[in-house]
């Protein structure tokens, strides 16, 4: 599966994944209610066919995640810069680190 090949560019991997997705999978990435309805805004249920994880949860916070007590967190959240501010930096490495930092905090 090309989208897992880290020797290829992000653009090439993303295009290959989107091209391989059927209509239902594409729609599911954009919106899906989940069992976590009171805790998450929605999520992507994954795709065994595409090798994608079982559940990707979406959060409705502005820029950051708050780990409440129901997942063992303490209720604090990092206030990340707005996405618009990141875009105006034109710094792709900084934007990737922004996403990685948010991912590390959440998981």
C-alpha positions in Angstrom: 0.0 0.0 0.0 1.7 3.1 -1.3 0.3 5.4 1.4 2.4 3.6 4.0 5.6 4.0 2.0 7.6 6.7 3.8 10.1 6.9 1.0 7.4 8.6 -1.1 6.3 12.2 -0.7 3.3 13.1 1.5 1.5 14.4 -1.5 2.0 11.1 -3.5 0.9 9.0 -0.5 -2.1 11.1 0.2 -3.2 11.0 -3.4 -2.8 7.3 -3.6 -4.9 6.8 -0.4 -7.7 9.1 -1.6 -7.7 7.5 -5.0 -8.0 4.0 -3.4 -10.9 5.0 -1.2 -14.5 4.4 -2.3 -17.3 7.0 -1.9 -18.4 5.6 1.5 -14.9 5.7 2.9 -14.4 9.3 1.8 -17.7 10.4 3.3 -16.9 8.6 6.5 -13.6 10.5 6.9 -15.6 13.8 6.8 -18.3 12.9 9.2 -19.4 10.0 11.4 -21.1 9.9 14.7 -19.5 7.4 17.2 -20.1 5.6 20.4 -18.2 8.4 22.1 -20.9 10.9 21.1 -20.8 12.8 24.4 -17.0 12.9 24.4 -15.9 13.2 20.8 -17.5 15.1 17.9 -17.1 12.1 15.6 -14.5 9.9 14.0 -13.4 7.7 11.1 -14.1 4.0 11.7 -11.1 2.9 9.8 -10.8 0.4 6.9 -9.3 -3.1 7.1 -9.2 -3.1 3.3 -7.0 0.0 3.3 -5.0 -0.9 6.4 -6.3 2.1 8.3 -6.8 2.0 12.1 -10.1 0.9 13.7 -11.0 4.3 15.1 -9.7 7.8 14.6 -11.6 10.2 16.9 -12.3 13.8 16.1 -12.3 16.5 18.8 -14.2 19.8 18.6 -11.7 21.9 20.5 -10.1 24.8 18.8 -6.4 23.9 18.8 -5.7 21.3 21.4 -7.1 18.4 23.2 -8.3 18.2 26.8 -7.8 14.9 28.6 -10.7 14.7 31.0 -10.9 12.3 33.9 -12.9 9.8 31.8 -9.7 8.9 29.9 -7.4 9.3 32.9 -6.3 12.8 32.1 -6.2 15.8 34.4 -8.3 18.2 32.4 -5.6 20.4 31.1 -4.9 21.4 27.5 -2.1 23.1 25.6 -3.3 26.1 23.8 -1.7 25.6 20.4 -1.5 28.5 17.9 -4.3 28.9 15.5 -4.1 27.0 12.2 -4.3 30.3 10.3 -1.3 31.6 12.2 0.6 28.4 11.4 -0.3 28.7 7.7 1.1 32.3 7.6 4.5 31.0 8.7 4.9 29.2 5.4 7.1 26.8 7.4 6.2 23.2 6.5 8.6 21.7 9.1 7.0 23.9 11.8 3.5 22.9 10.7 4.4 19.2 10.7 5.9 19.6 14.2 2.7 21.3 15.3 0.6 18.3 14.2 3.1 15.9 15.7 3.0 17.8 19.1 -0.8 17.8 19.1 -0.8 14.0 18.3 1.7 13.3 21.1 -0.4 15.3 23.6 -3.6 13.5 22.7 -2.2 10.0 22.6 
